Amino acid sequence: MIETKEINPWKWQDQFGFSQAIEVQGGKRVVYCSGQTSVDERGVPVHIGDMAKQINKALDNLETVLKHTGMKLTNIVRLNYYTTNMAAFLQAAPAFGPRVAMAGCKPSSTLLAVSGLFHPDLMIEIEATAIE
């Protein structure tokens, strides 16, 4: 039986929906997901210029990858965000934060500003580690 434990010596991170660390015991499988972006099934960027829609499309793509492993957002223990526009990302948080929270996903997390992603029209890439 898998057990996860949130490690949060402070409370400030709660408003952002992540944990400082996740302790995992008894897991039988780990899935490392490549960074997911706002692309369609052919790899073509979509939702150009709209951070909220790009984040949600990247999460859709992440859920698709996880579904093919038999997992869900709930299984995620590590979620990293790479953005080319930090202000737009923070402004878009209300458009995706509840979705992640409702899925029972409160992983350890890192948010990084980067100068660019694989395509100049992309503003967000989301990378995950999931356990079962």
N, C-alpha and C positions, 0 to 999 in steps of 0.2 A: 504494500500500500504506500503510495507516494504521500509525503507530507511536505508542505511548504510553510515557511515561517517568515513573516515580514520582520525585518530588523530596522527599526526607526528610533534612534536615540532622541530625535527631535520631532516636532509636529509641523514645522513650516512646509514640508514637502507635501503634506496631505492636500492642500489647496491645489496642487499641481497634479495630483493623481499618480504619484509614483512612490516607490519605497527606496530607502537608502541601500538596502541589500535584501536578497531573498535567499534563505537557507533551504536547501532541498535535500530530503532524505528518502531513500527507498525508490527513487526513480529508476525506470527500466529503459527509458529511451530519451535521447536528447536530439532535437532538430535545430540546426543552425540555418536560419533563413538568410538568403542574400538580400541586399537592400531592395526594397520595392518602391516604385515610383508611380507617377500618374501616367501610365501608358495603357494602350488598348492591347488586345490579344496579339497584335502584330508588332508590338513594341513602339508604336507611334505615340508621342506625347499628346495628352488631351487636357482640357481645362487650362489652356494657356492664360497666364495672368491672374488666376483665381486660386489663391493659396488654400482656402477652405476646401474647395472641390478637389484640388490636387491631393491634399492630405487624405480625404475620404476615399479617393480612388486608389491611393497607395495602400490604405487599410483594406479596401476591397480585394486588391491583388494579394495582400498578405493573407487574408482569410482564405482566398482560393488556394494558395500554396499550402497553408495549414490543413485545409479540408482534404487535400490529396495525401496527407500523412495521417489522417484520422484525428486531427487535433483542431482546437478552436482558439480564439483569443484568450480564453481562460487559461490555457496551457502556457502562455508566455510568461517567462520569468525575467527576461531582459529585453528592453525596447530602446533602440537608439534612433534619434532623429538628427538628420543632417539637413540644414536649410541654408539657402543662399540669401534669405531675407528674414532675419530674426524678428523684426517688428511685425511683419505680416504673419509670421508663424504665431506669435503671441496673441495677436488680434484674432486669429482664426481658432484659437483654442476652444471657445464655446461651441464651435461647429463640430468638433470631434471628441472633445473630452468626455462628454456624457456617454457617447457610444462605447468608448473603451471602458469606462467605469461600469456601465450596465452589463458589460460582458464579464465582469468580475476580474478584470485585468488591472492589477496595480503592481507592475513589475519594477525592478531596478531599471534606471533609465539614464541616458545621457542626451543632452541637447547641444549640438555644435553648429556654429556658423561656419560655412565653407564658402570658398570663392566660386565654386562651380560644381555642377554634376555632369553626368555623361552627355546631356543635351542642354543647350543654353535656355530652352523654354521651361525646364524643370526647376522647381523651387524647393522640393522636399524629397528626401529619400529616407525610408524607414526600414531598419534592420532589426531582426528579432531572434531570440533564442527561446525555444519552447521545450517543455519536458512532459513526460508521461510516466 
